[in-house]
Amino acid sequence: MHITLRQLEVFTEVLKCGSTTQASSALSLSQSAVSAALSDLETQLSVRLFDRVGKRLVVNEHGRLLYPKAMALLEQAGEIEHLFQSEAGALRIAASSTIGNYILPKMIAGYRRDFPAVPLELNVGNSRDVINAVADFRVDLGLIEGPCHMPDLLTQTWQQDELVVFAAPDHPLLQAPVTLDALAQAPWILREAGSGTREVVEHILLSHLSHFDLVMELGNSEAIKHAVRYGIGISCLSRRVIEEQLQTGVLVEVPVPLPRLNRALYLIHHRQKHMSKALERFLSYCS
C-alpha cells in the first residue's frame, strides 16, 4: 500500500467541498488530478469513500471513519515541515462568548507576548457552535461554559465560574426579601438556546422555580446587560461579565435563596485530534 499525503489532502478537501470541482480550485489542481487521486486512494483501500448523488459526492461511513485519521496525519506532516522553525504552529481556537470575551483575552495576550509570530485564530460563538466546530475538526480546541454530550469529544474541567442573578437598581423585585416565588413571577431575559450559560441557568437556578416568565432571549451578554439596565427584566450571567457594572452600581446583584450558583468551564477536543506542540504550549497559558 502506497497511500500518499496528496491523496489524503485531496480526500479531506473533497469531503469539505462536496465536489471535485470545488476541491480542485481550493487545492490549485486540475479536476482530473483530483479525481485521479481520489480514485487511486479508493482503489488502494478497496472501498468507496463517497456516495455519488448526481454531481455531488456525499461522504459515507468509510469516509467518515477515515477523515479524522487523515486529518491527524496531515497535521503531523505539517509539523514535520515546520519542525525547525522555532515559532511554527498555527492555532485555531473556538470559545463560547463568556470565555472568549472575558477570560481568554488576558491569556492570549500573555501567549502573544512570548510567541508573537504564531498565527492564532479565535472564533467566539455559543457552546453549541463551539462543540460543532470541534467535532468537525474546524478548530483545534474548544472552551465552553456548559457540559458537552458528544461522545466523540473529550471533555476536561478547566475552571470554576460563579453565576449571578442581577437587576437594575430600581427594579421592583428588590423592594422586598427575594423569594423563589418572586423570582418565578419576575420577567427574565436569558441567553439563546444552545448557549452554555442558558443550559446551566436552567439546570441550577430555574429548575427550582415553579415556572418562569421569559420575556426576551438575546444572543450576547452585552445586549442582556443593557436590557436589564433599562428595566426590561432580570437575568443571570457570569460574575466576570457584570463585575464592572456591579462595582459602579449600574446593576445590582439579586440575593437568591439558593446555594451559590457555581458552574464548571470545560476544555474540549476531538478524541482523534492530534495534540500538536503548539497546542500543548497554548494550553500551558490557560492554566
PyRosetta script that sets phi, psi and omega in degrees:
from pyrosetta import init, pose_from_sequence

init()
pose = pose_from_sequence("MHITLRQLEVFTEVLKCGSTTQASSALSLSQSAVSAALSDLETQLSVRLFDRVGKRLVVNEHGRLLYPKAMALLEQAGEIEHLFQSEAGALRIAASSTIGNYILPKMIAGYRRDFPAVPLELNVGNSRDVINAVADFRVDLGLIEGPCHMPDLLTQTWQQDELVVFAAPDHPLLQAPVTLDALAQAPWILREAGSGTREVVEHILLSHLSHFDLVMELGNSEAIKHAVRYGIGISCLSRRVIEEQLQTGVLVEVPVPLPRLNRALYLIHHRQKHMSKALERFLSYCS")
pose.set_psi(1, 131.8)
pose.set_omega(1, -177.8)
pose.set_phi(2, -131.5)
pose.set_psi(2, 61.5)
pose.set_omega(2, 176.6)
pose.set_phi(3, -69.1)
pose.set_psi(3, 135.6)
pose.set_omega(3, -179.6)
pose.set_phi(4, -107.2)
pose.set_psi(4, 158.7)
pose.set_omega(4, 176.1)
pose.set_phi(5, -63.9)
pose.set_psi(5, -34.1)
pose.set_omega(5, 178.1)
pose.set_phi(6, -61.8)
pose.set_psi(6, -41.4)
pose.set_omega(6, 178.0)
pose.set_phi(7, -62.1)
pose.set_psi(7, -42.4)
pose.set_omega(7, 179.0)
pose.set_phi(8, -67.5)
pose.set_psi(8, -37.7)
pose.set_omega(8, 177.5)
pose.set_phi(9, -63.7)
pose.set_psi(9, -42.5)
pose.set_omega(9, 177.9)
pose.set_phi(10, -63.0)
pose.set_psi(10, -45.5)
pose.set_omega(10, 179.9)
pose.set_phi(11, -57.5)
pose.set_psi(11, -49.1)
pose.set_omega(11, -177.3)
pose.set_phi(12, -65.8)
pose.set_psi(12, -34.9)
pose.set_omega(12, -179.1)
pose.set_phi(13, -72.7)
pose.set_psi(13, -38.1)
pose.set_omega(13, 176.5)
pose.set_phi(14, -63.2)
pose.set_psi(14, -39.5)
pose.set_omega(14, 178.5)
pose.set_phi(15, -62.0)
pose.set_psi(15, -42.8)
pose.set_omega(15, -179.2)
pose.set_phi(16, -67.6)
pose.set_psi(16, -39.8)
pose.set_omega(16, -173.0)
pose.set_phi(17, -88.7)
pose.set_psi(17, -30.5)
pose.set_omega(17, -179.5)
pose.set_phi(18, 87.2)
pose.set_psi(18, 1.2)
pose.set_omega(18, 177.5)
pose.set_phi(19, -159.1)
pose.set_psi(19, 155.2)
pose.set_omega(19, 177.1)
pose.set_phi(20, -71.8)
pose.set_psi(20, -28.1)
pose.set_omega(20, 180.0)
pose.set_phi(21, -63.6)
pose.set_psi(21, -50.8)
pose.set_omega(21, 179.8)
pose.set_phi(22, -68.8)
pose.set_psi(22, -35.4)
pose.set_omega(22, 178.5)
pose.set_phi(23, -65.1)
pose.set_psi(23, -39.3)
pose.set_omega(23, 179.6)
pose.set_phi(24, -62.8)
pose.set_psi(24, -37.3)
pose.set_omega(24, 178.0)
pose.set_phi(25, -67.2)
pose.set_psi(25, -42.6)
pose.set_omega(25, -179.1)
pose.set_phi(26, -66.0)
pose.set_psi(26, -32.7)
pose.set_omega(26, -176.7)
pose.set_phi(27, -96.3)
pose.set_psi(27, -2.4)
pose.set_omega(27, -176.8)
pose.set_phi(28, 57.5)
pose.set_psi(28, 42.9)
pose.set_omega(28, 176.5)
pose.set_phi(29, -122.7)
pose.set_psi(29, 162.5)
pose.set_omega(29, 173.9)
pose.set_phi(30, -73.4)
pose.set_psi(30, 156.0)
pose.set_omega(30, 179.1)
pose.set_phi(31, -63.6)
pose.set_psi(31, -36.4)
pose.set_omega(31, 179.5)
pose.set_phi(32, -64.7)
pose.set_psi(32, -36.6)
pose.set_omega(32, 178.6)
pose.set_phi(33, -67.4)
pose.set_psi(33, -39.7)
pose.set_omega(33, 178.0)
pose.set_phi(34, -65.4)
pose.set_psi(34, -45.8)
pose.set_omega(34, 179.8)
pose.set_phi(35, -62.0)
pose.set_psi(35, -40.9)
pose.set_omega(35, -179.4)
pose.set_phi(36, -65.7)
pose.set_psi(36, -42.7)
pose.set_omega(36, -179.6)
pose.set_phi(37, -64.0)
pose.set_psi(37, -41.5)
pose.set_omega(37, 179.4)
pose.set_phi(38, -66.9)
pose.set_psi(38, -42.1)
pose.set_omega(38, 178.7)
pose.set_phi(39, -63.4)
pose.set_psi(39, -42.3)
pose.set_omega(39, 178.5)
pose.set_phi(40, -62.0)
pose.set_psi(40, -40.9)
pose.set_omega(40, -179.9)
pose.set_phi(41, -64.6)
pose.set_psi(41, -43.8)
pose.set_omega(41, 178.8)
pose.set_phi(42, -64.6)
pose.set_psi(42, -36.6)
pose.set_omega(42, 178.3)
pose.set_phi(43, -64.4)
pose.set_psi(43, -44.6)
pose.set_omega(43, -179.5)
pose.set_phi(44, -65.9)
pose.set_psi(44, -34.0)
pose.set_omega(44, -179.5)
pose.set_phi(45, -86.7)
pose.set_psi(45, -12.6)
pose.set_omega(45, 179.9)
pose.set_phi(46, 62.0)
pose.set_psi(46, 30.7)
pose.set_omega(46, 176.3)
pose.set_phi(47, -142.7)
pose.set_psi(47, 158.7)
pose.set_omega(47, 169.2)
pose.set_phi(48, -88.7)
pose.set_psi(48, 134.7)
pose.set_omega(48, -179.9)
pose.set_phi(49, -97.3)
pose.set_psi(49, -17.0)
pose.set_omega(49, -179.6)
pose.set_phi(50, -135.2)
pose.set_psi(50, 150.1)
pose.set_omega(50, 168.5)
pose.set_phi(51, -95.2)
pose.set_psi(51, 134.0)
pose.set_omega(51, 179.7)
pose.set_phi(52, -87.5)
pose.set_psi(52, 113.4)
pose.set_omega(52, 179.7)
pose.set_phi(53, -119.1)
pose.set_psi(53, 96.2)
pose.set_omega(53, -173.6)
pose.set_phi(54, 64.0)
pose.set_psi(54, -124.4)
pose.set_omega(54, 177.4)
pose.set_phi(55, -94.5)
pose.set_psi(55, 0.4)
pose.set_omega(55, -178.2)
pose.set_phi(56, -96.5)
pose.set_psi(56, 150.8)
pose.set_omega(56, 173.1)
pose.set_phi(57, -109.7)
pose.set_psi(57, 117.3)
pose.set_omega(57, -177.7)
pose.set_phi(58, -108.7)
pose.set_psi(58, 120.1)
pose.set_omega(58, -176.3)
pose.set_phi(59, -60.8)
pose.set_psi(59, 138.8)
pose.set_omega(59, 178.6)
pose.set_phi(60, -107.2)
pose.set_psi(60, -169.7)
pose.set_omega(60, -174.8)
pose.set_phi(61, -63.9)
pose.set_psi(61, -32.6)
pose.set_omega(61, 178.1)
pose.set_phi(62, -67.3)
pose.set_psi(62, -43.6)
pose.set_omega(62, 178.8)
pose.set_phi(63, -64.2)
pose.set_psi(63, -39.8)
pose.set_omega(63, 179.2)
pose.set_phi(64, -65.4)
pose.set_psi(64, -33.6)
pose.set_omega(64, 178.0)
pose.set_phi(65, -70.3)
pose.set_psi(65, -37.5)
pose.set_omega(65, -177.9)
pose.set_phi(66, -75.4)
pose.set_psi(66, -33.2)
pose.set_omega(66, -168.0)
pose.set_phi(67, -54.1)
pose.set_psi(67, -53.2)
pose.set_omega(67, -177.8)
pose.set_phi(68, -63.7)
pose.set_psi(68, -34.0)
pose.set_omega(68, 178.8)
pose.set_phi(69, -70.6)
pose.set_psi(69, -38.0)
pose.set_omega(69, 177.1)
pose.set_phi(70, -64.9)
pose.set_psi(70, -42.8)
pose.set_omega(70, 179.3)
pose.set_phi(71, -62.6)
pose.set_psi(71, -40.6)
pose.set_omega(71, 179.5)
pose.set_phi(72, -63.1)
pose.set_psi(72, -42.7)
pose.set_omega(72, 179.1)
pose.set_phi(73, -64.4)
pose.set_psi(73, -41.8)
pose.set_omega(73, -179.8)
pose.set_phi(74, -65.6)
pose.set_psi(74, -38.1)
pose.set_omega(74, 178.7)
pose.set_phi(75, -68.1)
pose.set_psi(75, -39.5)
pose.set_omega(75, 177.6)
pose.set_phi(76, -66.9)
pose.set_psi(76, -36.4)
pose.set_omega(76, 175.8)
pose.set_phi(77, -63.2)
pose.set_psi(77, -39.2)
pose.set_omega(77, 176.7)
pose.set_phi(78, -62.7)
pose.set_psi(78, -37.5)
pose.set_omega(78, 176.8)
pose.set_phi(79, -64.3)
pose.set_psi(79, -39.5)
pose.set_omega(79, 178.9)
pose.set_phi(80, -62.8)
pose.set_psi(80, -40.9)
pose.set_omega(80, -180.0)
pose.set_phi(81, -61.6)
pose.set_psi(81, -31.9)
pose.set_omega(81, -176.7)
pose.set_phi(82, -108.6)
pose.set_psi(82, 20.3)
pose.set_omega(82, -171.7)
pose.set_phi(83, -57.1)
pose.set_psi(83, -37.0)
pose.set_omega(83, -173.7)
pose.set_phi(84, -104.0)
pose.set_psi(84, 15.5)
pose.set_omega(84, 171.5)
pose.set_phi(85, -98.7)
pose.set_psi(85, 114.7)
pose.set_omega(85, -167.0)
pose.set_phi(86, -61.6)
pose.set_psi(86, -26.4)
pose.set_omega(86, -176.6)
pose.set_phi(87, -117.5)
pose.set_psi(87, 33.8)
pose.set_omega(87, -177.7)
pose.set_phi(88, -80.4)
pose.set_psi(88, 159.4)
pose.set_omega(88, 171.9)
pose.set_phi(89, 113.1)
pose.set_psi(89, 84.9)
pose.set_omega(89, 177.7)
pose.set_phi(90, -69.2)
pose.set_psi(90, 147.8)
pose.set_omega(90, -179.0)
pose.set_phi(91, -121.6)
pose.set_psi(91, 141.6)
pose.set_omega(91, 174.6)
pose.set_phi(92, -122.8)
pose.set_psi(92, 113.0)
pose.set_omega(92, -176.1)
pose.set_phi(93, -117.3)
pose.set_psi(93, 141.2)
pose.set_omega(93, 172.5)
pose.set_phi(94, -124.1)
pose.set_psi(94, 139.0)
pose.set_omega(94, -178.6)
pose.set_phi(95, -140.7)
pose.set_psi(95, 145.7)
pose.set_omega(95, 173.3)
pose.set_phi(96, -70.3)
pose.set_psi(96, 164.9)
pose.set_omega(96, -162.1)
pose.set_phi(97, -62.8)
pose.set_psi(97, -43.9)
pose.set_omega(97, -179.2)
pose.set_phi(98, -61.2)
pose.set_psi(98, -43.5)
pose.set_omega(98, 180.0)
pose.set_phi(99, -68.6)
pose.set_psi(99, -47.6)
pose.set_omega(99, -176.2)
pose.set_phi(100, -65.9)
pose.set_psi(100, -33.7)
pose.set_omega(100, -175.8)
pose.set_phi(101, -92.7)
pose.set_psi(101, -27.5)
pose.set_omega(101, -170.2)
pose.set_phi(102, -122.7)
pose.set_psi(102, -16.7)
pose.set_omega(102, -176.7)
pose.set_phi(103, -113.9)
pose.set_psi(103, -48.4)
pose.set_omega(103, -174.8)
pose.set_phi(104, -67.5)
pose.set_psi(104, -34.7)
pose.set_omega(104, -175.2)
pose.set_phi(105, -51.4)
pose.set_psi(105, -42.8)
pose.set_omega(105, 179.6)
pose.set_phi(106, -65.1)
pose.set_psi(106, -40.5)
pose.set_omega(106, 179.8)
pose.set_phi(107, -67.3)
pose.set_psi(107, -42.0)
pose.set_omega(107, 179.7)
pose.set_phi(108, -65.0)
pose.set_psi(108, -36.6)
pose.set_omega(108, 178.3)
pose.set_phi(109, -60.3)
pose.set_psi(109, -42.5)
pose.set_omega(109, 177.0)
pose.set_phi(110, -64.0)
pose.set_psi(110, -41.4)
pose.set_omega(110, 178.8)
pose.set_phi(111, -64.5)
pose.set_psi(111, -42.7)
pose.set_omega(111, -177.7)
pose.set_phi(112, -67.7)
pose.set_psi(112, -31.9)
pose.set_omega(112, 176.7)
pose.set_phi(113, -62.2)
pose.set_psi(113, -38.3)
pose.set_omega(113, -177.6)
pose.set_phi(114, -85.5)
pose.set_psi(114, -28.9)
pose.set_omega(114, -177.2)
pose.set_phi(115, -133.2)
pose.set_psi(115, 67.2)
pose.set_omega(115, -173.3)
pose.set_phi(116, -66.2)
pose.set_psi(116, -21.2)
pose.set_omega(116, -175.8)
pose.set_phi(117, -93.0)
pose.set_psi(117, -5.1)
pose.set_omega(117, -177.4)
pose.set_phi(118, -80.5)
pose.set_psi(118, 120.4)
pose.set_omega(118, 176.8)
pose.set_phi(119, -63.5)
pose.set_psi(119, 133.9)
pose.set_omega(119, 179.2)
pose.set_phi(120, -137.2)
pose.set_psi(120, 122.8)
pose.set_omega(120, 179.5)
pose.set_phi(121, -110.9)
pose.set_psi(121, 123.4)
pose.set_omega(121, 178.3)
pose.set_phi(122, -116.1)
pose.set_psi(122, 121.5)
pose.set_omega(122, 176.1)
pose.set_phi(123, -109.0)
pose.set_psi(123, 129.8)
pose.set_omega(123, -178.9)
pose.set_phi(124, -113.3)
pose.set_psi(124, 128.3)
pose.set_omega(124, 178.0)
pose.set_phi(125, -154.1)
pose.set_psi(125, -162.2)
pose.set_omega(125, 174.1)
pose.set_phi(126, -88.0)
pose.set_psi(126, 173.7)
pose.set_omega(126, -173.3)
pose.set_phi(127, -60.8)
pose.set_psi(127, -36.4)
pose.set_omega(127, 179.2)
pose.set_phi(128, -62.9)
pose.set_psi(128, -41.9)
pose.set_omega(128, 177.9)
pose.set_phi(129, -60.5)
pose.set_psi(129, -43.6)
pose.set_omega(129, -178.1)
pose.set_phi(130, -64.4)
pose.set_psi(130, -45.2)
pose.set_omega(130, -179.7)
pose.set_phi(131, -60.4)
pose.set_psi(131, -43.7)
pose.set_omega(131, 179.7)
pose.set_phi(132, -65.0)
pose.set_psi(132, -38.1)
pose.set_omega(132, 179.7)
pose.set_phi(133, -65.5)
pose.set_psi(133, -40.2)
pose.set_omega(133, 177.7)
pose.set_phi(134, -68.1)
pose.set_psi(134, -42.7)
pose.set_omega(134, -179.0)
pose.set_phi(135, -62.9)
pose.set_psi(135, -32.9)
pose.set_omega(135, -178.2)
pose.set_phi(136, -91.1)
pose.set_psi(136, 6.3)
pose.set_omega(136, 180.0)
pose.set_phi(137, 62.5)
pose.set_psi(137, 23.9)
pose.set_omega(137, 176.6)
pose.set_phi(138, -80.6)
pose.set_psi(138, -18.6)
pose.set_omega(138, 174.9)
pose.set_phi(139, -135.5)
pose.set_psi(139, 161.7)
pose.set_omega(139, -178.0)
pose.set_phi(140, -85.4)
pose.set_psi(140, -30.3)
pose.set_omega(140, -172.5)
pose.set_phi(141, -149.8)
pose.set_psi(141, 144.0)
pose.set_omega(141, 176.0)
pose.set_phi(142, -123.4)
pose.set_psi(142, 146.5)
pose.set_omega(142, 174.8)
pose.set_phi(143, -126.6)
pose.set_psi(143, 121.5)
pose.set_omega(143, -172.7)
pose.set_phi(144, -131.7)
pose.set_psi(144, 162.3)
pose.set_omega(144, -174.8)
pose.set_phi(145, -99.9)
pose.set_psi(145, -11.0)
pose.set_omega(145, -179.9)
pose.set_phi(146, -127.1)
pose.set_psi(146, 174.1)
pose.set_omega(146, -179.5)
pose.set_phi(147, -67.4)
pose.set_psi(147, 154.0)
pose.set_omega(147, 177.2)
pose.set_phi(148, -109.8)
pose.set_psi(148, 128.6)
pose.set_omega(148, -175.3)
pose.set_phi(149, -108.7)
pose.set_psi(149, 13.6)
pose.set_omega(149, -177.5)
pose.set_phi(150, -92.8)
pose.set_psi(150, 118.0)
pose.set_omega(150, -172.5)
pose.set_phi(151, -65.5)
pose.set_psi(151, -22.5)
pose.set_omega(151, -179.7)
pose.set_phi(152, -76.6)
pose.set_psi(152, -8.6)
pose.set_omega(152, -177.4)
pose.set_phi(153, -107.7)
pose.set_psi(153, 140.4)
pose.set_omega(153, 175.0)
pose.set_phi(154, -91.3)
pose.set_psi(154, 132.3)
pose.set_omega(154, -177.1)
pose.set_phi(155, -116.6)
pose.set_psi(155, 131.2)
pose.set_omega(155, -179.5)
pose.set_phi(156, -129.2)
pose.set_psi(156, 127.3)
pose.set_omega(156, 176.1)
pose.set_phi(157, -61.7)
pose.set_psi(157, 133.2)
pose.set_omega(157, -173.0)
pose.set_phi(158, -113.0)
pose.set_psi(158, -60.7)
pose.set_omega(158, -179.8)
pose.set_phi(159, -141.0)
pose.set_psi(159, 166.7)
pose.set_omega(159, 172.8)
pose.set_phi(160, -102.6)
pose.set_psi(160, 148.2)
pose.set_omega(160, -177.6)
pose.set_phi(161, -139.8)
pose.set_psi(161, 147.8)
pose.set_omega(161, 179.1)
pose.set_phi(162, -110.0)
pose.set_psi(162, 132.1)
pose.set_omega(162, 174.8)
pose.set_phi(163, -95.6)
pose.set_psi(163, 145.4)
pose.set_omega(163, -175.7)
pose.set_phi(164, -131.8)
pose.set_psi(164, 131.7)
pose.set_omega(164, 170.7)
pose.set_phi(165, -82.4)
pose.set_psi(165, 135.0)
pose.set_omega(165, -175.9)
pose.set_phi(166, -144.2)
pose.set_psi(166, 162.9)
pose.set_omega(166, -176.5)
pose.set_phi(167, -152.6)
pose.set_psi(167, 171.4)
pose.set_omega(167, 170.9)
pose.set_phi(168, -69.6)
pose.set_psi(168, 150.2)
pose.set_omega(168, -175.8)
pose.set_phi(169, -57.1)
pose.set_psi(169, -30.2)
pose.set_omega(169, -177.1)
pose.set_phi(170, -100.9)
pose.set_psi(170, 19.0)
pose.set_omega(170, -178.6)
pose.set_phi(171, -67.4)
pose.set_psi(171, 138.4)
pose.set_omega(171, -178.5)
pose.set_phi(172, -57.9)
pose.set_psi(172, -27.0)
pose.set_omega(172, -179.1)
pose.set_phi(173, -59.0)
pose.set_psi(173, -27.7)
pose.set_omega(173, -174.8)
pose.set_phi(174, -86.7)
pose.set_psi(174, 0.1)
pose.set_omega(174, -177.1)
pose.set_phi(175, -82.2)
pose.set_psi(175, -7.3)
pose.set_omega(175, 179.9)
pose.set_phi(176, -147.1)
pose.set_psi(176, 164.7)
pose.set_omega(176, 176.8)
pose.set_phi(177, -54.7)
pose.set_psi(177, 134.9)
pose.set_omega(177, -174.6)
pose.set_phi(178, -81.2)
pose.set_psi(178, 124.2)
pose.set_omega(178, 177.2)
pose.set_phi(179, -116.3)
pose.set_psi(179, 167.4)
pose.set_omega(179, 177.1)
pose.set_phi(180, -62.9)
pose.set_psi(180, -36.0)
pose.set_omega(180, 178.7)
pose.set_phi(181, -65.9)
pose.set_psi(181, -40.0)
pose.set_omega(181, 178.2)
pose.set_phi(182, -64.2)
pose.set_psi(182, -37.9)
pose.set_omega(182, 177.2)
pose.set_phi(183, -65.8)
pose.set_psi(183, -36.3)
pose.set_omega(183, 179.2)
pose.set_phi(184, -67.2)
pose.set_psi(184, -32.6)
pose.set_omega(184, -178.0)
pose.set_phi(185, -82.6)
pose.set_psi(185, -18.9)
pose.set_omega(185, -175.0)
pose.set_phi(186, -73.2)
pose.set_psi(186, 149.9)
pose.set_omega(186, 174.9)
pose.set_phi(187, -76.3)
pose.set_psi(187, 130.8)
pose.set_omega(187, -175.8)
pose.set_phi(188, -109.9)
pose.set_psi(188, 142.2)
pose.set_omega(188, 171.4)
pose.set_phi(189, -117.2)
pose.set_psi(189, 120.7)
pose.set_omega(189, -174.1)
pose.set_phi(190, -126.0)
pose.set_psi(190, 161.2)
pose.set_omega(190, 171.7)
pose.set_phi(191, -66.0)
pose.set_psi(191, 162.8)
pose.set_omega(191, -176.8)
pose.set_phi(192, -71.6)
pose.set_psi(192, 160.1)
pose.set_omega(192, 173.9)
pose.set_phi(193, -59.5)
pose.set_psi(193, 139.0)
pose.set_omega(193, -176.1)
pose.set_phi(194, 100.6)
pose.set_psi(194, -14.4)
pose.set_omega(194, 176.4)
pose.set_phi(195, -79.0)
pose.set_psi(195, 138.5)
pose.set_omega(195, 176.7)
pose.set_phi(196, -64.4)
pose.set_psi(196, -38.5)
pose.set_omega(196, 177.8)
pose.set_phi(197, -61.6)
pose.set_psi(197, -43.0)
pose.set_omega(197, -179.8)
pose.set_phi(198, -60.7)
pose.set_psi(198, -46.0)
pose.set_omega(198, -178.4)
pose.set_phi(199, -61.2)
pose.set_psi(199, -43.9)
pose.set_omega(199, -178.2)
pose.set_phi(200, -69.8)
pose.set_psi(200, -41.7)
pose.set_omega(200, 179.0)
pose.set_phi(201, -60.1)
pose.set_psi(201, -42.9)
pose.set_omega(201, 178.5)
pose.set_phi(202, -63.0)
pose.set_psi(202, -34.6)
pose.set_omega(202, -175.6)
pose.set_phi(203, -78.8)
pose.set_psi(203, -48.1)
pose.set_omega(203, -171.2)
pose.set_phi(204, -96.0)
pose.set_psi(204, -10.9)
pose.set_omega(204, -178.9)
pose.set_phi(205, -122.8)
pose.set_psi(205, -61.6)
pose.set_omega(205, -172.8)
pose.set_phi(206, -67.9)
pose.set_psi(206, -22.5)
pose.set_omega(206, 177.7)
pose.set_phi(207, -65.9)
pose.set_psi(207, -17.6)
pose.set_omega(207, 179.2)
pose.set_phi(208, -87.3)
pose.set_psi(208, -6.6)
pose.set_omega(208, -179.0)
pose.set_phi(209, -98.0)
pose.set_psi(209, 147.5)
pose.set_omega(209, 179.2)
pose.set_phi(210, -65.1)
pose.set_psi(210, -29.5)
pose.set_omega(210, 175.9)
pose.set_phi(211, -166.3)
pose.set_psi(211, 174.1)
pose.set_omega(211, 171.2)
pose.set_phi(212, -149.2)
pose.set_psi(212, 151.9)
pose.set_omega(212, -174.3)
pose.set_phi(213, -100.1)
pose.set_psi(213, 96.6)
pose.set_omega(213, -179.9)
pose.set_phi(214, -85.3)
pose.set_psi(214, 111.0)
pose.set_omega(214, -178.0)
pose.set_phi(215, -100.2)
pose.set_psi(215, -17.7)
pose.set_omega(215, -177.1)
pose.set_phi(216, -161.3)
pose.set_psi(216, 140.6)
pose.set_omega(216, 170.0)
pose.set_phi(217, -115.7)
pose.set_psi(217, 132.6)
pose.set_omega(217, -179.1)
pose.set_phi(218, -130.2)
pose.set_psi(218, 149.3)
pose.set_omega(218, -172.0)
pose.set_phi(219, -88.0)
pose.set_psi(219, -2.2)
pose.set_omega(219, 175.8)
pose.set_phi(220, -151.0)
pose.set_psi(220, 157.6)
pose.set_omega(220, -173.0)
pose.set_phi(221, -69.5)
pose.set_psi(221, -33.6)
pose.set_omega(221, 179.8)
pose.set_phi(222, -61.2)
pose.set_psi(222, -42.7)
pose.set_omega(222, 178.7)
pose.set_phi(223, -63.6)
pose.set_psi(223, -38.1)
pose.set_omega(223, 179.0)
pose.set_phi(224, -64.8)
pose.set_psi(224, -43.0)
pose.set_omega(224, 179.9)
pose.set_phi(225, -58.9)
pose.set_psi(225, -43.1)
pose.set_omega(225, -179.5)
pose.set_phi(226, -68.0)
pose.set_psi(226, -39.4)
pose.set_omega(226, 179.4)
pose.set_phi(227, -64.0)
pose.set_psi(227, -41.3)
pose.set_omega(227, 177.8)
pose.set_phi(228, -67.1)
pose.set_psi(228, -41.9)
pose.set_omega(228, -179.6)
pose.set_phi(229, -56.1)
pose.set_psi(229, -35.6)
pose.set_omega(229, -177.6)
pose.set_phi(230, -94.2)
pose.set_psi(230, 15.0)
pose.set_omega(230, 168.0)
pose.set_phi(231, 83.3)
pose.set_psi(231, 13.6)
pose.set_omega(231, -178.5)
pose.set_phi(232, -70.6)
pose.set_psi(232, -31.2)
pose.set_omega(232, -179.5)
pose.set_phi(233, -179.5)
pose.set_psi(233, -171.0)
pose.set_omega(233, 175.1)
pose.set_phi(234, -111.0)
pose.set_psi(234, 166.8)
pose.set_omega(234, -179.2)
pose.set_phi(235, -152.5)
pose.set_psi(235, -177.5)
pose.set_omega(235, 179.2)
pose.set_phi(236, -143.8)
pose.set_psi(236, 118.4)
pose.set_omega(236, 179.7)
pose.set_phi(237, -138.4)
pose.set_psi(237, 174.3)
pose.set_omega(237, 176.1)
pose.set_phi(238, -61.5)
pose.set_psi(238, 141.9)
pose.set_omega(238, 176.4)
pose.set_phi(239, -58.4)
pose.set_psi(239, -32.8)
pose.set_omega(239, -179.8)
pose.set_phi(240, -61.8)
pose.set_psi(240, -32.2)
pose.set_omega(240, -176.0)
pose.set_phi(241, -73.1)
pose.set_psi(241, -36.0)
pose.set_omega(241, -173.8)
pose.set_phi(242, -111.8)
pose.set_psi(242, 11.0)
pose.set_omega(242, -175.1)
pose.set_phi(243, -56.6)
pose.set_psi(243, -45.2)
pose.set_omega(243, -178.4)
pose.set_phi(244, -64.9)
pose.set_psi(244, -41.7)
pose.set_omega(244, -179.3)
pose.set_phi(245, -68.8)
pose.set_psi(245, -32.9)
pose.set_omega(245, 176.5)
pose.set_phi(246, -67.4)
pose.set_psi(246, -38.9)
pose.set_omega(246, -178.8)
pose.set_phi(247, -66.9)
pose.set_psi(247, -36.6)
pose.set_omega(247, -178.6)
pose.set_phi(248, -85.8)
pose.set_psi(248, -11.3)
pose.set_omega(248, 179.8)
pose.set_phi(249, 85.3)
pose.set_psi(249, 5.0)
pose.set_omega(249, 176.9)
pose.set_phi(250, -65.2)
pose.set_psi(250, -35.7)
pose.set_omega(250, 174.4)
pose.set_phi(251, -125.5)
pose.set_psi(251, 155.5)
pose.set_omega(251, 178.6)
pose.set_phi(252, -129.4)
pose.set_psi(252, 147.1)
pose.set_omega(252, 178.2)
pose.set_phi(253, -75.7)
pose.set_psi(253, 136.4)
pose.set_omega(253, 176.7)
pose.set_phi(254, -95.6)
pose.set_psi(254, 118.3)
pose.set_omega(254, 178.7)
pose.set_phi(255, -72.3)
pose.set_psi(255, 119.9)
pose.set_omega(255, -178.2)
pose.set_phi(256, -106.2)
pose.set_psi(256, 143.3)
pose.set_omega(256, -178.1)
pose.set_phi(257, -80.4)
pose.set_psi(257, 56.7)
pose.set_omega(257, -179.2)
pose.set_phi(258, -141.9)
pose.set_psi(258, 162.0)
pose.set_omega(258, 173.3)
pose.set_phi(259, -59.3)
pose.set_psi(259, 163.1)
pose.set_omega(259, 180.0)
pose.set_phi(260, -53.0)
pose.set_psi(260, 135.1)
pose.set_omega(260, -174.9)
pose.set_phi(261, -88.4)
pose.set_psi(261, 82.5)
pose.set_omega(261, -179.3)
pose.set_phi(262, -99.6)
pose.set_psi(262, 150.4)
pose.set_omega(262, 175.8)
pose.set_phi(263, -143.2)
pose.set_psi(263, 162.9)
pose.set_omega(263, 175.8)
pose.set_phi(264, -98.3)
pose.set_psi(264, 146.0)
pose.set_omega(264, 169.2)
pose.set_phi(265, -103.8)
pose.set_psi(265, 147.7)
pose.set_omega(265, -170.2)
pose.set_phi(266, -128.1)
pose.set_psi(266, 148.6)
pose.set_omega(266, 165.7)
pose.set_phi(267, -98.2)
pose.set_psi(267, 137.7)
pose.set_omega(267, 176.3)
pose.set_phi(268, -133.6)
pose.set_psi(268, 144.6)
pose.set_omega(268, 170.7)
pose.set_phi(269, -151.3)
pose.set_psi(269, 160.3)
pose.set_omega(269, -176.7)
pose.set_phi(270, -70.9)
pose.set_psi(270, 142.3)
pose.set_omega(270, -179.5)
pose.set_phi(271, -56.5)
pose.set_psi(271, -32.9)
pose.set_omega(271, -176.6)
pose.set_phi(272, -101.9)
pose.set_psi(272, 13.9)
pose.set_omega(272, 178.6)
pose.set_phi(273, -79.2)
pose.set_psi(273, 129.6)
pose.set_omega(273, 176.2)
pose.set_phi(274, -73.5)
pose.set_psi(274, 124.4)
pose.set_omega(274, 179.8)
pose.set_phi(275, -85.7)
pose.set_psi(275, 99.5)
pose.set_omega(275, -177.0)
pose.set_phi(276, -72.3)
pose.set_psi(276, 164.6)
pose.set_omega(276, 176.1)
pose.set_phi(277, -61.7)
pose.set_psi(277, -40.1)
pose.set_omega(277, 179.6)
pose.set_phi(278, -61.6)
pose.set_psi(278, -40.2)
pose.set_omega(278, 179.8)
pose.set_phi(279, -68.6)
pose.set_psi(279, -43.2)
pose.set_omega(279, 177.9)
pose.set_phi(280, -61.2)
pose.set_psi(280, -38.1)
pose.set_omega(280, 179.3)
pose.set_phi(281, -65.6)
pose.set_psi(281, -41.5)
pose.set_omega(281, 178.3)
pose.set_phi(282, -63.9)
pose.set_psi(282, -40.2)
pose.set_omega(282, -179.0)
pose.set_phi(283, -60.7)
pose.set_psi(283, -29.9)
pose.set_omega(283, 179.7)
pose.set_phi(284, -66.2)
pose.set_psi(284, -22.4)
pose.set_omega(284, 178.0)
pose.set_phi(285, -86.3)
pose.set_psi(285, -9.2)
pose.set_omega(285, -177.4)
pose.set_phi(286, -98.4)
pose.set_psi(286, 4.2)
pose.set_omega(286, -176.3)
pose.set_phi(287, -78.4)
pose.dump_pdb("model.pdb")
